[in-house]
Amino acid sequence: MQTMAPGLQPNPWTVAAAGHTKNSPYDQRSVIAEHVNSLPPDAPLRALHASQAFDGLIKSYEAADASALKAQGRYKFWGWIALMLTTAATLVSATMLIPVSDWLPSAAKTWVGRFQLAAVVVTFAIVWALKKHGAIDKWITSRAEAERLRGAIFYDLVAAPVPEGLDANRLLSEKLELLQAAHVEYQRSFYKSGVTRHSNQSWHQNLPGRTARLLAAFAIALSIVSSFGWWPRFFSSVLEWLLVISQTNRWEMGFNTFASGLLTYVSAYSLMNQDERNAALYRHSLERLGALVEQDLPTVQAAASDGNADRVLKYAGDVRQILEADHTAWQFNRPPADPTVGLPENVKL
């Protein structure tokens, strides 16, 4: 039976967390419990992990993390709705510019106009609500607090005094192992998957961008062909039926409006989701963490075996500094308050 150190009380989640499913990239509870539960039954770290003080650190992080995820989800969901409505209204307008729209019955044109009006009104309402309720500020503030508390979990664990009756050197080595496995390597894994995820999402944005460039090229080609009368004879009847020859300018305006709508969507979505920027930021942080581990970890492990708590604490501080620098950079260039247009605002730290 495990013996608890004096002054340390078991917490209710120590055993239950072992089977907890990691369904969030920000989950730390199950990652820590998984590592601790892999230790021998007499491991000193088990006693520290079971303390109410350590449980309090985890709970504080989880509360801030839940708040951040909720605020992030609210902003991205409603922002995406507003962006899609704006884009749809623009593309519908482009459709009404081309001559074939004349073939639509008047009732259909009326409903198209109503849809455009409704899309614009709903978009304005969403943007107004996001700004009024400070969706971005709530997301940024709660995420910053969550990341601060995440770092505090491991830094405070390393800095915590050795409870009476525990092997100090062994506990220090186990603290370092937990820091490395549940924080450093966990973050490196998160950054690796983040680079892939954001890079793939950024690539998907190329489809509407390429479509926009293709439509713009069609508009330019129409303008050149129309100016010089270079209409191909072998399907001139089709062009005449589509009113391309007689109303070239309307086709040009339609293609240009389609292209403008798609490019606006790509630009606004990129600002809202920040895929290219996050991929680059994660890659940089991953490289910095990798360099720190390669250069310092062997000597820090030796220092932990010798009971050099100051050296282990310095390593924990260096890790924390890299991770906080990553988040500070993200804060300085936040997503835009208006997800449909505009640049992100700078944040004062």
C-alpha positions in Angstrom: 0.0 0.0 0.0 1.3 3.5 -0.9 2.3 5.6 2.1 1.5 9.3 1.9 3.9 11.9 3.1 2.8 14.0 6.1 0.7 17.0 5.1 -0.3 15.5 1.7 -3.9 14.5 1.1 -5.1 12.4 -1.9 -7.2 14.1 -4.5 -10.3 12.5 -6.1 -9.0 12.4 -9.7 -5.7 10.6 -9.3 -7.1 7.2 -10.1 -9.9 8.2 -12.4 -7.7 10.3 -14.6 -5.7 7.2 -15.6 -8.4 6.2 -18.0 -9.2 9.7 -19.2 -9.4 10.1 -23.0 -7.2 12.8 -24.4 -9.8 14.6 -26.5 -8.4 18.1 -26.3 -5.0 19.4 -27.5 -4.9 21.4 -24.2 -5.5 18.4 -21.9 -2.9 18.1 -19.2 -4.7 16.1 -16.5 -4.7 12.8 -18.3 -1.2 13.3 -19.7 0.3 13.9 -16.2 -1.7 11.0 -14.7 -0.6 8.7 -17.4 3.0 9.4 -16.7 2.6 9.2 -12.9 0.7 6.0 -13.1 3.6 4.4 -15.1 6.0 5.0 -12.1 6.7 2.3 -9.5 4.3 2.2 -6.6 6.9 3.7 -4.2 7.8 6.6 -6.5 8.0 9.8 -4.4 6.3 11.8 -7.2 3.1 9.8 -6.6 2.7 11.5 -3.2 3.2 15.0 -4.7 0.9 14.3 -7.5 -1.8 13.2 -5.1 -1.7 16.4 -3.1 -4.5 18.9 -3.0 -2.1 21.7 -3.9 -1.2 20.0 -7.2 -4.8 19.3 -7.8 -5.5 23.0 -7.3 -3.0 23.9 -10.0 -4.7 21.5 -12.5 -8.2 22.8 -11.7 -7.2 26.4 -12.2 -5.7 25.6 -15.6 -8.7 23.5 -16.6 -11.1 26.4 -15.7 -9.1 28.9 -17.8 -8.7 26.4 -20.6 -12.4 25.6 -20.8 -13.2 29.4 -20.9 -10.7 29.9 -23.7 -12.0 27.0 -25.8 -15.5 28.2 -25.3 -14.6 31.8 -26.4 -12.6 30.5 -29.3 -15.4 28.3 -30.5 -17.9 31.1 -30.3 -15.8 33.5 -32.3 -14.8 31.0 -35.0 -18.3 29.6 -35.4 -20.1 32.9 -35.7 -17.3 34.5 -37.6 -17.4 31.7 -40.1 -21.2 32.0 -40.5 -20.8 35.8 -41.1 -18.0 35.2 -43.6 -20.0 32.6 -45.5 -23.1 34.8 -45.7 -21.1 37.7 -46.9 -19.4 35.6 -49.6 -22.7 34.0 -50.6 -24.3 37.4 -51.0 -21.4 38.6 -53.2 -21.4 35.5 -55.4 -25.2 35.8 -55.9 -24.7 39.4 -56.9 -22.1 38.3 -59.4 -24.5 35.7 -60.8 -27.1 38.4 -61.3 -24.7 40.5 -63.3 -24.1 37.9 -66.1 -26.6 37.9 -69.0 -28.0 34.4 -68.4 -29.6 35.8 -65.2 -32.2 37.4 -67.5 -33.6 33.9 -68.1 -34.7 33.7 -64.4 -38.3 34.4 -63.7 -39.1 37.6 -61.9 -40.1 35.7 -58.7 -36.7 34.1 -58.5 -35.0 37.5 -58.9 -37.2 38.8 -56.0 -36.1 36.0 -53.7 -32.5 36.5 -54.7 -32.7 40.1 -53.6 -34.4 39.1 -50.3 -31.6 36.6 -49.7 -28.9 39.2 -50.3 -30.6 41.6 -47.9 -31.1 38.9 -45.2 -27.4 37.8 -45.6 -26.2 41.4 -45.1 -28.4 42.1 -42.1 -27.5 38.8 -40.4 -23.8 39.5 -41.1 -24.0 42.9 -39.6 -25.8 41.5 -36.5 -23.2 38.8 -36.0 -20.3 41.3 -36.3 -22.0 43.7 -34.0 -22.6 41.0 -31.4 -19.0 39.7 -31.5 -17.7 43.2 -31.0 -20.2 44.1 -28.3 -19.4 41.0 -26.2 -15.7 41.3 -26.8 -15.3 37.8 -28.3 -11.7 38.3 -29.3 -10.7 39.9 -25.9 -12.3 37.0 -24.0 -10.6 34.4 -26.1 -7.2 36.1 -25.9 -7.4 36.9 -22.2 -8.6 33.4 -21.2 -6.1 31.6 -23.4 -3.2 33.7 -22.1 -4.3 32.9 -18.5 -4.6 29.2 -19.3 -1.2 29.0 -20.9 0.3 30.9 -17.9 -1.3 28.4 -15.5 -0.2 25.5 -17.7 3.4 26.6 -17.3 2.9 27.2 -13.6 1.8 23.6 -13.1 5.2 22.2 -14.0 7.4 25.1 -12.9 5.7 25.1 -9.4 6.0 21.4 -9.3 9.8 21.5 -9.8 10.1 24.4 -7.4 8.0 22.7 -4.7 9.9 21.7 -1.5 10.5 18.1 -0.7 7.9 16.8 1.6 9.2 15.1 4.8 10.0 11.5 4.4 10.7 11.5 0.7 13.9 10.8 -1.2 14.9 14.3 -2.4 17.2 13.2 -5.3 14.9 10.6 -6.6 11.9 13.0 -6.4 13.9 15.6 -8.3 14.7 13.2 -11.1 11.1 12.2 -11.3 10.0 15.8 -11.4 12.3 16.3 -14.4 11.0 13.2 -16.1 7.4 14.4 -15.7 8.4 17.9 -17.0 10.0 16.3 -20.0 7.3 13.7 -20.8 4.1 15.5 -20.0 5.1 19.1 -20.9 8.1 19.4 -23.2 7.5 16.3 -25.4 3.7 16.9 -25.2 4.2 20.4 -26.5 6.6 19.3 -29.2 4.1 16.8 -30.3 1.4 19.4 -30.3 3.6 21.8 -32.4 4.4 19.0 -34.9 0.7 18.2 -35.4 -0.1 22.0 -35.5 2.4 22.6 -38.3 0.8 19.9 -40.3 -2.8 20.9 -39.5 -2.4 24.6 -40.2 -0.3 23.9 -43.3 -3.0 21.6 -44.7 -5.7 24.2 -44.0 -3.7 26.9 -45.6 -3.3 24.7 -48.7 -7.1 24.2 -48.8 -7.5 28.0 -49.1 -5.7 27.9 -52.4 -8.7 26.4 -54.1 -10.9 29.5 -53.9 -7.8 31.7 -54.6 -6.9 29.8 -57.7 -10.6 29.8 -58.8 -10.6 33.6 -58.4 -7.4 34.0 -60.5 -8.9 31.8 -63.2 -12.1 33.9 -63.3 -10.1 37.1 -63.5 -8.1 35.6 -66.4 -11.4 34.8 -68.2 -12.5 38.4 -67.7 -9.2 39.7 -69.2 -9.4 37.2 -72.1 -13.0 38.3 -72.8 -11.9 41.9 -72.8 -9.0 41.2 -75.3 -11.1 39.0 -77.6 -13.9 41.5 -77.6 -11.7 44.5 -78.3 -10.1 42.8 -81.4 -13.1 40.7 -82.5 -11.2 37.5 -82.2 -14.2 35.3 -81.6 -13.7 31.7 -82.6 -16.0 30.7 -85.4 -16.3 27.0 -84.6 -18.5 27.7 -81.5 -19.7 31.2 -82.2 -23.3 30.0 -82.1 -22.9 28.9 -78.5 -21.3 32.3 -77.6 -24.2 34.1 -79.2 -26.7 31.9 -77.4 -25.0 32.7 -74.1 -25.0 36.4 -75.0 -21.2 36.5 -74.7 -20.7 38.4 -77.9 -23.5 40.9 -77.6 -23.1 41.6 -73.8 -19.4 40.9 -73.2 -19.2 43.7 -70.6 -21.7 42.0 -68.3 -19.8 38.7 -68.4 -16.6 40.7 -67.6 -18.3 42.3 -64.6 -19.7 39.0 -63.4 -16.4 37.2 -63.6 -14.6 40.1 -61.8 -17.2 40.2 -59.1 -16.9 36.4 -58.6 -13.1 36.7 -58.4 -13.4 39.7 -55.9 -15.8 37.7 -53.7 -13.6 34.7 -53.6 -10.4 36.7 -52.9 -12.2 38.5 -50.1 -13.2 35.2 -48.6 -9.7 33.8 -48.7 -8.2 37.0 -47.2 -10.8 37.2 -44.4 -10.6 33.5 -43.6 -6.8 33.6 -43.5 -6.9 36.5 -41.0 -9.5 34.8 -38.9 -7.9 31.4 -38.8 -4.2 32.5 -39.1 -3.1 29.2 -40.6 0.0 30.4 -42.4 1.2 32.4 -39.4 0.4 29.7 -36.8 2.2 27.1 -38.9 5.3 29.3 -39.0 5.1 30.2 -35.3 4.7 26.5 -34.3 7.6 25.5 -36.5 9.8 28.1 -34.8 8.8 27.1 -31.3 9.3 23.5 -32.2 12.9 24.2 -33.3 13.7 26.2 -30.2 12.4 23.5 -27.9 14.3 20.9 -29.9 17.5 22.8 -29.6 17.0 23.3 -25.8 16.4 19.6 -25.3 19.4 18.6 -27.4 21.8 21.0 -25.7 20.6 21.0 -22.1 18.7 17.8 -21.2 21.7 15.5 -20.7 23.4 17.9 -18.3 20.1 18.6 -16.5 19.4 14.9 -16.0 22.9 14.5 -14.5 22.2 17.5 -12.3 18.9 16.1 -11.1 20.7 12.8 -10.1 23.1 14.9 -8.1 20.3 16.8 -6.4 21.0 20.1 -8.1 17.5 21.6 -7.9 18.6 25.0 -9.1 19.8 23.6 -12.5 16.5 21.7 -13.0 14.5 24.7 -12.1 16.5 26.8 -14.6 15.7 24.3 -17.3 12.0 24.4 -16.4 12.2 28.2 -16.6 13.8 28.1 -20.0 11.1 25.8 -21.3 8.4 28.1 -19.9 10.1 31.1 -21.5 10.0 29.5 -25.0 6.4 28.6 -24.6 5.3 32.0 -23.3 7.2 33.7 -26.2 5.2 31.6 -28.6 1.9 32.8 -27.1 3.1 36.4 -26.7 3.8 36.5 -30.4 0.3 35.2 -31.1 -1.2 37.8 -28.8 0.5 40.7 -30.6 -1.2 39.8 -33.9 -4.6 38.6 -32.9 -7.4 37.6 -35.3 -9.6 40.5 -36.4 -12.5 41.7 -34.3 -14.6 41.7 -37.5 -14.1 38.3 -39.1 -15.4 39.4 -42.5 -13.0 42.3 -43.2 -10.1 44.2 -41.7 -6.7 43.6 -40.1 -6.1 42.2 -36.6 -5.6 44.7 -33.9 -2.5 44.9 -31.8 -2.9 44.0 -28.2 -1.3 45.9 -25.3 0.5 43.5 -22.9 
